[in-house]
Amino acid sequence: MKRIVLALMMVSVSGMLFAQNAKVTTASNHLKYSQLRKAKTAIDEASVHPKTQGKPKTLVYKGKIYYAIATDTTGKFDDLKNGAIFIAAESFEEAKKKADSRTDVAELNKYLNFFVYNSIYDQAVGYYNGKDYANASKYFGKCAEIRAADQQLDTIAYYYAANAAAAGEDHDASIAYYDKIKDSGYEEGGVYGKIANQYKAKGDTAKAIELIGQGRAKYPDNQSLLITEFNIYVEKGETEKAIGNIDKAIAANPEKAAYYYVRGKLKESLGDVKGAEEDYKSTLAIEADHLDANHDLGALYVNESIAVVEEMNALPMNETTKYEAKKKELDDIYAKALPYLKKAYELDPSDTEVQGILKKLYLRSKDMDLSLIHI
């Protein structure tokens, strides 16, 4: 009698296991005929049963079924789409970890690193364009995680995930994503500046300056880091500190035009017009086609002329001698400004503000450039 009972129990257990394996097979057949709702029901049941839960075959078919749901274009399964692509990715990832001798790893990699990755990436772009920055960051981040599982650093996916998080003002997430690639050489160290901006947005300017210092130590030629530091110090009203740092940078690399330009901007913000003029000229001595230095030096002279014009307007009508002297002084200032603004306009013909100033200057000048006047 005991043997009969034992035999019956063995049949029962094996029958249960067969039944659950049959669920995976059933799910596979439903998938084959695009019966995705039935396929999902069968694979979900197999995924939670102790006999088939976490098995490579179960995970593979779960990934395939959820991927099919996520990418379906018929509209019949839209109610099942929410989160489906992430479930597909996680299922394939788990299947890779638990792969056995019967697992087609090449097929798994194809699904995960090509089909699923591309689908998630496309959805991330859609979310970003639709200004749903939270989901955009999440989906770009998932793309990076997929590559990371294969020991690959997906700098672009991390970068976009960070940008999306920043756009959505999730500063902590943005910092975490940028941190993954800050030492990768991406943007030649500019990522340090982006992390600094996130700390600045959080109100932690001390940490922002610390990050810029780290970035400049590793990427001393990165101009964007200097500009970021410049902005932080100016906003904090610590312009002298910024000038001190740039003095050190110039001493270490005296042929770097950007250093002189940034220092000139700082000096101009302090009202040191002469010092700013010298630094803008130093910039142009190294890099004659530096757009901003040409523009700002020309503008510096134009701004200098304002006081002279006010003095001229304040003179009585009978002070013709003084008026003519001031007029010559004004013409000399305009003559100084003209070549720099002309160069700035040549470098950036879209700048309508410079174009307008040039028209006025040429109308006063004996050496008129009629092509500019009639643009």
PyMOL commands that set and color helices and strands:
alter all, ss='L'
color gray80, all
select helices_A, chain A and resi 2-32+36-48+56-71+78-80+84-97+105-129+133-148+155-167+171-181+186-201+205-218+223-236+239-252+257-269+273-286+291-314+320-347+352-364+370-373
alter helices_A, ss='H'
color red, helices_A
deselect
rebuild
show_as cartoon
